[in-house]
Amino acid sequence: MSETSIETSQYERQNAIISYCFLGIFILLSRQERFQSHFINSHARVASIIQFLFLCLIALTVRSGNF
């Protein structure tokens, strides 16, 4: 079984991590060259989906009054 490794720089890893700090949507909307890596965009996309679902869950909880 062969493993494929993705070579990423420390800079790309840091930008991918930033997307999980509620900035994923802004990274996806950014036109700057430093955010155009596939690695960064894939993490930003996943982070945005997770954050959207989290906000929906909070809204439903507040609306139902079960908090």
N, CA, C and O atoms as a GROMACS GRO file, in nm:
protein
  268
    1MET      N    1   0.085  -0.117   0.000
    1MET     CA    2   0.000   0.000   0.000
    1MET      C    3   0.089   0.123   0.000
    1MET      O    4   0.175   0.138   0.087
    2SER      N    5   0.070   0.209  -0.096
    2SER     CA    6   0.156   0.326  -0.106
    2SER      C    7   0.084   0.449  -0.050
    2SER      O    8  -0.036   0.466  -0.067
    3GLU      N    9   0.160   0.530   0.017
    3GLU     CA   10   0.106   0.654   0.071
    3GLU      C   11   0.147   0.768  -0.018
    3GLU      O   12   0.261   0.775  -0.064
    4THR      N   13   0.055   0.856  -0.043
    4THR     CA   14   0.088   0.976  -0.118
    4THR      C   15   0.098   1.090  -0.019
    4THR      O   16   0.008   1.112   0.062
    5SER      N   17   0.205   1.162  -0.027
    5SER     CA   18   0.222   1.274   0.065
    5SER      C   19   0.212   1.404  -0.013
    5SER      O   20   0.262   1.415  -0.125
    6ILE      N   21   0.149   1.498   0.047
    6ILE     CA   22   0.134   1.630  -0.012
    6ILE      C   23   0.241   1.718   0.050
    6ILE      O   24   0.246   1.736   0.171
    7GLU      N   25   0.324   1.772  -0.034
    7GLU     CA   26   0.427   1.863   0.014
    7GLU      C   27   0.367   2.001   0.031
    7GLU      O   28   0.328   2.066  -0.067
    8THR      N   29   0.359   2.046   0.153
    8THR     CA   30   0.307   2.179   0.181
    8THR      C   31   0.408   2.254   0.264
    8THR      O   32   0.481   2.197   0.345
    9SER      N   33   0.411   2.382   0.243
    9SER     CA   34   0.502   2.465   0.321
    9SER      C   35   0.438   2.499   0.455
    9SER      O   36   0.318   2.481   0.475
   10GLN      N   37   0.518   2.547   0.544
   10GLN     CA   38   0.469   2.588   0.676
   10GLN      C   39   0.367   2.701   0.659
   10GLN      O   40   0.268   2.708   0.733
   11TYR      N   41   0.390   2.788   0.562
   11TYR     CA   42   0.300   2.900   0.534
   11TYR      C   43   0.162   2.849   0.491
   11TYR      O   44   0.060   2.902   0.536
   12GLU      N   45   0.158   2.748   0.405
   12GLU     CA   46   0.030   2.691   0.361
   12GLU      C   47  -0.043   2.624   0.476
   12GLU      O   48  -0.165   2.635   0.487
   13ARG      N   49   0.030   2.554   0.560
   13ARG     CA   50  -0.033   2.488   0.676
   13ARG      C   51  -0.093   2.592   0.771
   13ARG      O   52  -0.203   2.571   0.823
   14GLN      N   53  -0.022   2.701   0.793
   14GLN     CA   54  -0.074   2.805   0.882
   14GLN      C   55  -0.200   2.868   0.825
   14GLN      O   56  -0.294   2.894   0.900
   15ASN      N   57  -0.202   2.894   0.695
   15ASN     CA   58  -0.322   2.951   0.633
   15ASN      C   59  -0.438   2.854   0.637
   15ASN      O   60  -0.553   2.896   0.652
   16ALA      N   61  -0.413   2.725   0.624
   16ALA     CA   62  -0.520   2.625   0.634
   16ALA      C   63  -0.576   2.622   0.776
   16ALA      O   64  -0.697   2.608   0.794
   17ILE      N   65  -0.492   2.634   0.875
   17ILE     CA   66  -0.537   2.634   1.015
   17ILE      C   67  -0.619   2.758   1.045
   17ILE      O   68  -0.716   2.752   1.120
   18ILE      N   69  -0.580   2.871   0.988
   18ILE     CA   70  -0.653   2.996   1.010
   18ILE      C   71  -0.798   2.983   0.966
   18ILE      O   72  -0.887   3.046   1.024
   19SER      N   73  -0.823   2.904   0.863
   19SER     CA   74  -0.961   2.890   0.813
   19SER      C   75  -1.055   2.830   0.917
   19SER      O   76  -1.176   2.850   0.908
   20TYR      N   77  -1.003   2.759   1.014
   20TYR     CA   78  -1.088   2.701   1.118
   20TYR      C   79  -1.119   2.800   1.230
   20TYR      O   80  -1.193   2.767   1.322
   21CYS      N   81  -1.064   2.920   1.222
   21CYS     CA   82  -1.089   3.024   1.323
   21CYS      C   83  -1.197   3.120   1.273
   21CYS      O   84  -1.183   3.242   1.290
   22PHE      N   85  -1.303   3.069   1.214
   22PHE     CA   86  -1.415   3.145   1.161
   22PHE      C   87  -1.374   3.243   1.052
   22PHE      O   88  -1.438   3.347   1.034
   23LEU      N   89  -1.267   3.213   0.978
   23LEU     CA   90  -1.224   3.297   0.867
   23LEU      C   91  -1.227   3.222   0.734
   23LEU      O   92  -1.181   3.274   0.633
   24GLY      N   93  -1.280   3.101   0.734
   24GLY     CA   94  -1.280   3.019   0.614
   24GLY      C   95  -1.351   3.083   0.496
   24GLY      O   96  -1.303   3.077   0.383
   25ILE      N   97  -1.465   3.144   0.522
   25ILE     CA   98  -1.541   3.206   0.414
   25ILE      C   99  -1.463   3.322   0.353
   25ILE      O  100  -1.470   3.345   0.232
   26PHE      N  101  -1.389   3.395   0.434
   26PHE     CA  102  -1.311   3.507   0.383
   26PHE      C  103  -1.193   3.459   0.300
   26PHE      O  104  -1.154   3.524   0.202
   27ILE      N  105  -1.136   3.347   0.338
   27ILE     CA  106  -1.026   3.289   0.259
   27ILE      C  107  -1.079   3.244   0.124
   27ILE      O  108  -1.011   3.261   0.022
   28LEU      N  109  -1.199   3.185   0.121
   28LEU     CA  110  -1.257   3.142  -0.005
   28LEU      C  111  -1.289   3.260  -0.096
   28LEU      O  112  -1.278   3.250  -0.218
   29LEU      N  113  -1.329   3.371  -0.038
   29LEU     CA  114  -1.365   3.489  -0.116
   29LEU      C  115  -1.244   3.574  -0.155
   29LEU      O  116  -1.254   3.660  -0.242
   30SER      N  117  -1.131   3.550  -0.093
   30SER     CA  118  -1.012   3.630  -0.117
   30SER      C  119  -0.956   3.607  -0.257
   30SER      O  120  -0.960   3.495  -0.308
   31ARG      N  121  -0.906   3.712  -0.317
   31ARG     CA  122  -0.843   3.704  -0.449
   31ARG      C  123  -0.691   3.708  -0.438
   31ARG      O  124  -0.621   3.708  -0.540
   32GLN      N  125  -0.638   3.711  -0.316
   32GLN     CA  126  -0.493   3.718  -0.298
   32GLN      C  127  -0.427   3.587  -0.338
   32GLN      O  128  -0.483   3.479  -0.316
   33GLU      N  129  -0.311   3.598  -0.394
   33GLU     CA  130  -0.237   3.482  -0.443
   33GLU      C  131  -0.201   3.384  -0.331
   33GLU      O  132  -0.199   3.263  -0.353
   34ARG      N  133  -0.174   3.435  -0.213
   34ARG     CA  134  -0.130   3.347  -0.104
   34ARG      C  135  -0.239   3.252  -0.054
   34ARG      O  136  -0.208   3.156   0.016
   35PHE      N  137  -0.366   3.279  -0.087
   35PHE     CA  138  -0.475   3.192  -0.045
   35PHE      C  139  -0.528   3.105  -0.157
   35PHE      O  140  -0.632   3.042  -0.140
   36GLN      N  141  -0.462   3.096  -0.271
   36GLN     CA  142  -0.512   3.025  -0.386
   36GLN      C  143  -0.466   2.880  -0.395
   36GLN      O  144  -0.497   2.812  -0.492
   37SER      N  145  -0.393   2.832  -0.298
   37SER     CA  146  -0.347   2.694  -0.299
   37SER      C  147  -0.466   2.598  -0.282
   37SER      O  148  -0.560   2.628  -0.209
   38HIS      N  149  -0.460   2.485  -0.350
   38HIS     CA  150  -0.568   2.385  -0.338
   38HIS      C  151  -0.580   2.335  -0.194
   38HIS      O  152  -0.691   2.314  -0.145
   39PHE      N  153  -0.467   2.316  -0.127
   39PHE     CA  154  -0.464   2.270   0.012
   39PHE      C  155  -0.538   2.368   0.102
   39PHE      O  156  -0.619   2.327   0.186
   40ILE      N  157  -0.512   2.495   0.086
   40ILE     CA  158  -0.575   2.598   0.169
   40ILE      C  159  -0.724   2.606   0.137
   40ILE      O  160  -0.807   2.613   0.228
   41ASN      N  161  -0.758   2.605   0.009
   41ASN     CA  162  -0.899   2.615  -0.030
   41ASN      C  163  -0.981   2.496   0.018
   41ASN      O  164  -1.096   2.512   0.059
   42SER      N  165  -0.924   2.377   0.015
   42SER     CA  166  -1.000   2.261   0.060
   42SER      C  167  -1.026   2.269   0.211
   42SER      O  168  -1.135   2.233   0.256
   43HIS      N  169  -0.928   2.315   0.288
   43HIS     CA  170  -0.949   2.331   0.431
   43HIS      C  171  -1.048   2.444   0.460
   43HIS      O  172  -1.131   2.432   0.550
   44ALA      N  173  -1.039   2.552   0.385
   44ALA     CA  174  -1.132   2.664   0.404
   44ALA      C  175  -1.275   2.622   0.373
   44ALA      O  176  -1.368   2.663   0.441
   45ARG      N  177  -1.292   2.540   0.271
   45ARG     CA  178  -1.426   2.492   0.233
   45ARG      C  179  -1.485   2.404   0.343
   45ARG      O  180  -1.601   2.421   0.382
   46VAL      N  181  -1.406   2.311   0.393
   46VAL     CA  182  -1.454   2.223   0.501
   46VAL      C  183  -1.482   2.303   0.627
   46VAL      O  184  -1.584   2.280   0.694
   47ALA      N  185  -1.394   2.397   0.660
   47ALA     CA  186  -1.414   2.479   0.779
   47ALA      C  187  -1.541   2.563   0.767
   47ALA      O  188  -1.614   2.579   0.865
   48SER      N  189  -1.568   2.616   0.650
   48SER     CA  190  -1.688   2.697   0.630
   48SER      C  191  -1.814   2.615   0.648
   48SER      O  192  -1.911   2.662   0.706
   49ILE      N  193  -1.813   2.493   0.598
   49ILE     CA  194  -1.929   2.405   0.614
   49ILE      C  195  -1.952   2.371   0.762
   49ILE      O  196  -2.065   2.375   0.810
   50ILE      N  197  -1.844   2.337   0.832
   50ILE     CA  198  -1.854   2.306   0.975
   50ILE      C  199  -1.907   2.426   1.053
   50ILE      O  200  -1.993   2.411   1.140
   51GLN      N  201  -1.855   2.544   1.022
   51GLN     CA  202  -1.897   2.664   1.094
   51GLN      C  203  -2.042   2.699   1.064
   51GLN      O  204  -2.115   2.743   1.153
   52PHE      N  205  -2.085   2.681   0.938
   52PHE     CA  206  -2.224   2.707   0.903
   52PHE      C  207  -2.318   2.614   0.978
   52PHE      O  208  -2.420   2.657   1.031
   53LEU      N  209  -2.283   2.486   0.983
   53LEU     CA  210  -2.366   2.390   1.056
   53LEU      C  211  -2.367   2.420   1.206
   53LEU      O  212  -2.470   2.404   1.271
   54PHE      N  213  -2.255   2.465   1.260
   54PHE     CA  214  -2.248   2.502   1.401
   54PHE      C  215  -2.339   2.622   1.429
   54PHE      O  216  -2.411   2.623   1.529
   55LEU      N  217  -2.336   2.722   1.343
   55LEU     CA  218  -2.422   2.839   1.362
   55LEU      C  219  -2.569   2.803   1.348
   55LEU      O  220  -2.654   2.858   1.419
   56CYS      N  221  -2.600   2.712   1.256
   56CYS     CA  222  -2.739   2.664   1.243
   56CYS      C  223  -2.784   2.593   1.370
   56CYS      O  224  -2.896   2.612   1.417
   57LEU      N  225  -2.697   2.512   1.425
   57LEU     CA  226  -2.729   2.441   1.549
   57LEU      C  227  -2.753   2.538   1.664
   57LEU      O  228  -2.846   2.520   1.742
   58ILE      N  229  -2.671   2.641   1.674
   58ILE     CA  230  -2.690   2.742   1.778
   58ILE      C  231  -2.823   2.814   1.758
   58ILE      O  232  -2.898   2.835   1.853
   59ALA      N  233  -2.852   2.852   1.634
   59ALA     CA  234  -2.978   2.922   1.605
   59ALA      C  235  -3.098   2.835   1.639
   59ALA      O  236  -3.195   2.884   1.697
   60LEU      N  237  -3.093   2.708   1.605
   60LEU     CA  238  -3.204   2.618   1.638
   60LEU      C  239  -3.219   2.599   1.788
   60LEU      O  240  -3.331   2.590   1.838
   61THR      N  241  -3.109   2.592   1.858
   61THR     CA  242  -3.114   2.576   2.003
   61THR      C  243  -3.173   2.699   2.070
   61THR      O  244  -3.257   2.687   2.160
   62VAL      N  245  -3.131   2.817   2.027
   62VAL     CA  246  -3.184   2.940   2.085
   62VAL      C  247  -3.332   2.956   2.052
   62VAL      O  248  -3.412   2.996   2.136
   63ARG      N  249  -3.367   2.924   1.929
   63ARG     CA  250  -3.508   2.938   1.888
   63ARG      C  251  -3.600   2.841   1.963
   63ARG      O  252  -3.714   2.875   1.995
   64SER      N  253  -3.551   2.722   1.990
   64SER     CA  254  -3.636   2.623   2.060
   64SER      C  255  -3.647   2.651   2.209
   64SER      O  256  -3.738   2.600   2.275
   65GLY      N  257  -3.556   2.731   2.263
   65GLY     CA  258  -3.560   2.764   2.404
   65GLY      C  259  -3.504   2.657   2.494
   65GLY      O  260  -3.527   2.662   2.615
   66ASN      N  261  -3.432   2.562   2.442
   66ASN     CA  262  -3.375   2.452   2.522
   66ASN      C  263  -3.227   2.477   2.556
   66ASN      O  264  -3.144   2.388   2.540
   67PHE      N  265  -3.197   2.592   2.601
   67PHE     CA  266  -3.057   2.620   2.634
   67PHE      C  267  -3.039   2.657   2.778
   67PHE      O  268  -2.927   2.684   2.822
   0.00000   0.00000   0.00000
